[in-house]
Amino acid sequence: MECTVNWLPASGMAFSAETGSGHLLTMDGAPDGGGRDLAPRPMETVLAGTGGCTAYDVVLILKRGRHDVRGCQVQVKADRAEVDPKVFTKIHMHFVVTGKGVPEAAVARAVQMSHDKYCSASIMLAKTAEISTSFEVVEG
């Protein structure tokens, strides 16, 4: 896996990243750090990537179990250390899974499997952060 990040000097503290798969992502700093608030902060993209990683796992596990999953939302909230390095110290992920007849036990298992075995991002962040999860199943 690779990524090339370039500073965009004309925009203050914005950066463009081109991923190894050829996609572009823009990040920007906070105004108090020279940014112009034009894009997500780099640490926000880490958090978003972690939510995407675990949601991917949960949907894939449920689909492989032949469950009729129709939606998956992950609400991710994090606390960071007060001093540098301002690593994540607590992360909570709340999953809202929508589907027809999806058993709560299947969702609990999928969330746990992602947390324990499959989501590289959350497993990596667990080295510095206490990670907790919750979920709800919505019929629909």
C-alpha positions in Angstrom: 0.0 0.0 0.0 1.3 3.5 -0.8 0.2 7.1 -0.8 1.8 10.3 -2.0 1.0 13.4 -0.1 1.7 16.9 -1.4 1.5 20.2 0.4 -0.6 22.8 -1.5 1.4 26.0 -0.5 -1.1 28.4 -2.1 -3.8 27.2 0.2 -2.1 27.6 3.5 -1.8 24.2 5.2 -3.8 22.0 2.8 -2.5 18.7 1.4 -3.6 16.5 -1.4 -3.1 12.8 -1.2 -3.1 10.4 -4.1 -3.6 6.8 -2.9 -2.0 3.8 -4.5 -5.4 2.9 -6.0 -5.4 6.3 -7.8 -7.9 8.2 -5.7 -7.5 11.8 -4.5 -8.1 13.0 -1.0 -7.7 16.6 0.3 -6.9 17.5 3.9 -6.6 20.9 5.5 -5.5 22.3 8.9 -7.4 24.3 11.4 -7.3 28.1 10.9 -5.4 28.5 14.2 -2.6 26.4 12.6 -2.5 28.1 9.2 -5.2 26.2 7.5 -8.3 27.5 5.8 -10.8 24.9 6.9 -11.4 23.7 3.3 -11.2 20.0 4.0 -11.1 17.4 6.8 -8.2 17.5 9.2 -5.7 14.6 8.8 -6.8 13.0 12.1 -10.4 13.3 11.0 -9.5 11.2 8.0 -7.9 8.6 10.3 -11.1 8.4 12.3 -13.3 8.3 9.1 -11.0 5.6 7.6 -11.4 3.5 10.8 -15.2 3.8 10.6 -15.1 2.8 7.0 -12.9 -0.1 7.7 -15.1 -1.6 10.4 -18.3 -0.8 8.6 -16.9 -2.7 5.5 -16.2 -5.7 7.7 -19.6 -5.7 9.4 -21.5 -5.5 6.1 -19.3 -8.2 4.5 -19.7 -10.6 7.5 -23.4 -10.1 7.5 -23.7 -10.6 3.7 -21.6 -13.7 3.9 -24.0 -15.0 6.6 -26.8 -14.4 4.0 -28.5 -11.8 6.1 -30.6 -9.2 4.3 -28.6 -6.2 5.4 -29.7 -2.9 3.7 -27.8 -0.2 5.5 -24.9 0.2 7.9 -24.0 3.5 9.7 -21.2 3.9 12.2 -21.2 6.9 14.4 -17.6 7.3 15.6 -16.7 9.6 18.5 -13.1 10.0 19.8 -11.2 11.7 22.6 -7.6 12.8 22.0 -4.7 13.3 24.4 -4.3 16.9 25.6 -0.6 17.1 24.8 1.6 16.1 21.8 1.4 13.5 20.4 -2.3 14.0 20.5 -3.2 10.4 19.9 -6.7 9.0 20.2 -7.3 7.9 23.8 -10.9 6.7 23.6 -13.0 5.8 20.6 -16.6 4.7 20.6 -18.3 3.2 17.6 -22.0 2.9 17.5 -23.4 0.8 14.6 -26.9 1.2 13.2 -27.6 -1.8 11.0 -30.8 -1.8 8.9 -32.2 -4.8 7.2 -35.0 -7.4 7.0 -34.9 -9.9 9.8 -31.3 -9.4 10.7 -30.7 -11.1 14.1 -29.1 -9.0 16.8 -26.8 -11.9 17.6 -25.5 -11.8 14.0 -24.7 -8.1 14.3 -23.1 -8.5 17.7 -20.9 -11.2 16.2 -20.0 -9.2 13.1 -19.0 -6.1 15.2 -16.9 -8.3 17.5 -15.2 -10.1 14.7 -14.3 -6.8 13.1 -13.1 -5.4 16.4 -11.0 -8.5 17.3 -9.8 -9.8 14.0 -10.4 -8.0 10.8 -10.4 -4.2 11.1 -6.7 -3.3 10.8 -7.3 0.4 11.5 -9.2 -0.1 14.8 -6.8 -2.8 15.9 -3.9 -0.5 15.3 -5.6 2.4 17.1 -6.3 0.1 20.0 -2.6 0.4 20.8 -3.3 3.9 22.2 -7.0 4.1 22.6 -9.7 2.4 24.6 -12.2 1.2 21.9 -15.8 0.5 22.8 -18.7 -0.5 20.5 -22.5 -0.6 20.6 -25.1 -1.3 18.0 -28.8 -1.3 17.2 -30.7 -3.1 14.5 -33.4 -1.3 12.6 -36.0 -3.3 10.7 -36.4 -2.0 7.2 
